[in-house]
Amino acid sequence: MNAPAFVKPLLKPLLIAAAFAAAAFPAAAQERVLNLYSARHYQTDEALYANFTRATGIRINRVEADDAGIMARLKAEGTASPADVILLVDAARLWRGEQDGLFQPVKSAVLDKRIPPQLRGADAGQGPQWVAVSTRARVIVYDKASIKPADVDSYDKLAAPALKGKICVRSGSHPYNLSLFGSVLERQGPVRTEAWLKGVADNLARAPKGGDTDQIRSVAAGECAVALTNTYYFARLLRSTAAADRDLVARVGVMFPDQAGAGTHVNISGAAVARNAKNRDAAVAFLEYLSSDEAQRMLADGNNEYPAVPGLQTDNPALIAMGRFKAETVPIAKVGANTPQVQQMLDRVGFK
């Protein structure tokens, strides 16, 4: 059976090693297993894992939990942890896992070539401890009837007096917002960032609550006029066949902020090799597979995300409808590192 194209550049050394192992230890080599701890809960990822198994013969044993649950489990298991690969859905959480010593560095020519430096963890010489596998933009949605696009074409304008009482947002301490705010801090420094956060907090229409989709629905319902959301939440509504959702997206506009400046903030889903991985070669091969064109397109289409590999186009109709945009180039590792300072600012200005 011929292996798919991505196997040749990414997995050849692993397959050769597996062949030797099978010859020397036929009973032990009947089934190879990669233990994956994943915070991604998307049915479409099943096909992604199945393709890897077909190509390599390595079965993926998956444990699903939220990011906090995964990190707590890794800490509790310690050196006895069976985890080989960790998938998390936010840069701040990946940074936290790195600081807690849950991952290990990976040197890979494939990942260096495929994933740009700003979408990897910090490299102290032994390789980054995590890499992006997909991206999403943090955009502004607005009521087309009452808000002009020019009033929300930058994150800075969220603190403008003109938006007093008009903004809906989920908790400021949610990782998606912490990462955006960490990006602002990296670009603008602490004084301007704290003043901006106070301005945004002063402009809230109500206390922060709900998730990103709730914010979009609140704009459509007139509870507020402006909100923040990740692109994939709006893309899901664009792809919905429900009449209520079709009506909603017709009334709500989407703005990719700062297109004339630094670009729109992007966050990531990222992968890491667990510190105590028992199957390190297979784990690295899986990360390399996730950077292949095939896997990148599946990740992008399955959850309406963007590829982490630059220039790779997808056929996702919702992403195409939302249009192309200029993404910021702030290193995502610095965004994560800034989040503790951001949280202190949020506490000081009363942004819950």
Secondary structure, DSSP 8 states (H G I E B T S, - for coil): ----TTHHHHHHHHHHHHHHHHHH-TTTTS-EEEEEEE----TTHHHHHHHHHHHH-EEEEEEE--HHHHHHHHHHHGGG----EEEES-HHHHHHHHHTT-EE----HHHHHHS-GGGB---SSS--S-EEEEEEEEEEEEETTT--GGGGSSGGGGGSGGGTT-EE-S-TTSHHHHHHHHHHHHHHHHHHHHHHHHHHHHTBSS---S-HHHHHHHHHHTS-SEEEEEHHHHHHHHH---HHHHHHHHHEEEE-TTTTTT-B-EEEEEEEEETT-S-HHHHHHHHHHHTSHHHHHHHHHHTT-EESSTT-----HHHHHH----B----HHHHHHHHHHHHHHHHHHT--
